[in-house]
Amino acid sequence: MLPDVNQPVWKNVVSGEKALRSSKATVNLLVQGSKMSYGRDPSLANVQQLIVKMHSFFTRYESSFPEEVSQLI
């Protein structure tokens, strides 16, 4: 089960503080893009937008990425 969107793990992944290891290009592109966007604009509004985007992705495809989801818990 995914952590709630308000849990700190999401900000940590978006900011690059927590590495999310994956062999899936889709996940790696999402994480890398989020880190790059955070680097350009670390404002609270941007961080929240990135977190919502990432949380929505994992909510939709949770069953396709069990190894990645387990790293978020």
C-alpha positions in Angstrom: 0.0 0.0 0.0 1.3 3.4 -0.9 2.1 6.0 1.7 -0.3 8.9 1.9 0.5 11.9 -0.4 1.3 13.9 2.8 4.1 11.5 4.0 7.6 12.9 3.9 8.9 10.1 1.7 7.4 11.8 -1.4 9.3 15.0 -0.8 12.5 13.0 -0.2 12.1 11.2 -3.5 11.2 14.4 -5.4 14.2 16.3 -3.9 16.6 13.4 -4.4 17.2 12.9 -0.7 15.9 9.4 -1.0 17.0 7.2 -4.0 14.4 5.2 -5.7 16.1 2.3 -7.5 14.4 0.9 -10.5 15.2 -1.1 -13.6 12.1 0.4 -15.3 12.7 3.4 -17.6 9.3 4.9 -16.9 10.0 5.2 -13.2 13.5 6.4 -13.7 12.3 9.1 -16.1 9.6 10.2 -13.6 12.1 10.4 -10.7 14.8 12.1 -12.7 12.4 14.6 -14.2 11.1 15.4 -10.7 14.5 15.9 -9.3 15.5 18.2 -12.2 12.3 20.3 -11.7 12.9 20.5 -8.0 16.5 21.7 -8.7 15.2 24.5 -10.9 12.3 25.4 -8.6 12.3 24.2 -5.0 9.3 26.3 -4.1 6.5 24.7 -2.0 4.0 25.0 -4.9 6.3 23.1 -7.3 7.2 20.5 -4.7 3.5 19.8 -4.0 2.8 19.6 -7.8 5.6 17.1 -8.3 4.5 15.0 -5.3 0.9 14.8 -6.6 2.1 13.8 -10.0 4.4 11.1 -8.6 1.8 9.8 -6.1 -0.9 9.7 -8.9 1.5 7.7 -11.1 2.2 5.1 -8.4 -1.5 5.0 -7.4 -2.5 4.2 -11.0 0.3 1.7 -11.7 1.0 0.3 -8.2 0.6 -3.3 -9.2 3.1 -2.8 -12.1 5.9 -1.6 -9.9 5.9 -3.6 -6.6 9.6 -3.3 -6.1 9.6 0.5 -6.4 6.5 0.8 -4.2 8.2 -1.3 -1.5 11.0 1.3 -1.3 8.4 4.0 -0.6 7.0 2.3 2.5 
